[in-house]
Amino acid sequence: MRPIFVAMASLASGLALTVSPAKAAEELNLICSADVVICELMQQMFQKETNIQVNMVRLSAGETYAKIRAEARNPKTDIWWAGTGDPHLQAASEGLTQEYKPPLLGELNDWAKKQAESSGYRTVGVYAGALGWGYNTDIFKKKNYKEPKCWADLLDASFKGEIQMANPNSSGTAYNMLATLVQIMGEDKAFDYLRKLNPNISQYTKSGSAPVKAAGRGETAIGIVFMHDAVAVAVEGFPIKSIAPCEGTGYEIGSMSIVKGARNLENAKKWYDWALKADVQSRAKEAKSFQLPSNAKAEVPKEAPRFSDIKLIDYDFAKYGDPTTRKKLLDRWDKEIGANAN
């Protein structure tokens, strides 16, 4: 009986070894750094089309970068979708993400291709959107506030405690704002501006889109966000008007990266290729997501703020996507702004 028992045990062990990898091959560990509604839509669409189980976590771009960096020796994430391009570029420059050239690269807009090229094809653009803010028109009418059309207008003393923005340590949106102001004004003047703005900030949120959602609910008058996030809140029926700053503004290239050492690499590549398809990107509007899609053949939502209508700066993605630059700016923000936050 003993030899039979050993043989059966060996067979069971062999079966277990063959079943486990097959099961793992049908999973994908994803971090999504966009709004939770579009994250869930993408998750559901991909699962339905591929039968691959997507284990999704929603984290802001800055949080995701920190998590991937911390787990570099033992990656628990396969792919990172969405969120501002700066931290994606930072991850790429540190070798935290993997080179991949998708078949649909030729269908993408130039700004999405340049994102891939500048990273050594370790990330790619999936959408774009300009930085600005949204304000609650009901609050403005009630309190007789003057519409803020420029960055300078946000310093008006009447807005004391009436503005929300995110913390640039956790939020890619807020880091993009910090980098934008530095490029418009120069570093010292930008930090002088942020010190003057600080009394008007009621809260530095974790998420980049949270400020304008709070404005929509009437909890604050102004939320500094990407303009498409302000548009999304307005489309939901809230009294929000979006503004592109008169002095000029930066923009994001929402990006996507495969984590180096991904356990489910083939499935990560399947997501990467799928997420760049025109028909997939055209469905973003179903989740009230109004960014500009990276695939040139995708449908642009009619509500999406067009770059042609906005004064954009020549945002230096390479410089402000560099980890050394990021650390320097965030350390200074923590010391001079964050330490004195309300």
Sequence and secondary structure as in RCSB ss.txt:
>XXXX:A:sequence
MRPIFVAMASLASGLALTVSPAKAAEELNLICSADVVICELMQQMFQKETNIQVNMVRLSAGETYAKIRAEARNP
KTDIWWAGTGDPHLQAASEGLTQEYKPPLLGELNDWAKKQAESSGYRTVGVYAGALGWGYNTDIFKKKNYKEPKC
WADLLDASFKGEIQMANPNSSGTAYNMLATLVQIMGEDKAFDYLRKLNPNISQYTKSGSAPVKAAGRGETAIGIV
FMHDAVAVAVEGFPIKSIAPCEGTGYEIGSMSIVKGARNLENAKKWYDWALKADVQSRAKEAKSFQLPSNAKAEV
PKEAPRFSDIKLIDYDFAKYGDPTTRKKLLDRWDKEIGANAN
>XXXX:A:secstr
 HHHHHHHHHHHHHHHHHHHHHHHTTEEEEEE S HHHHHHHHHHHHHHH  EEEEEE  HHHHHHHHHHTTTS 
  SEEE S HHHHHHHHHTT B     GGGGGB HHHHHHHHHTTSS EEEEEEEEEEEEEHHHHHHHT     S
GGGGG GGGTT EEEE TTT HHHHHHHHHHHHHH HHHHHHHHHHHGGGEEEEESSSSHHHHHHHTTS SEEEE
EHHHHHHHHHTT  EEEE  TT B EEEEEEEEBTT TTHHHHHHHHHHHT HHHHTTGGGGT   EESBTTS  
 TTS  GGGS B    HHHHTSHHHHHHHHHHHHHHTGGG  
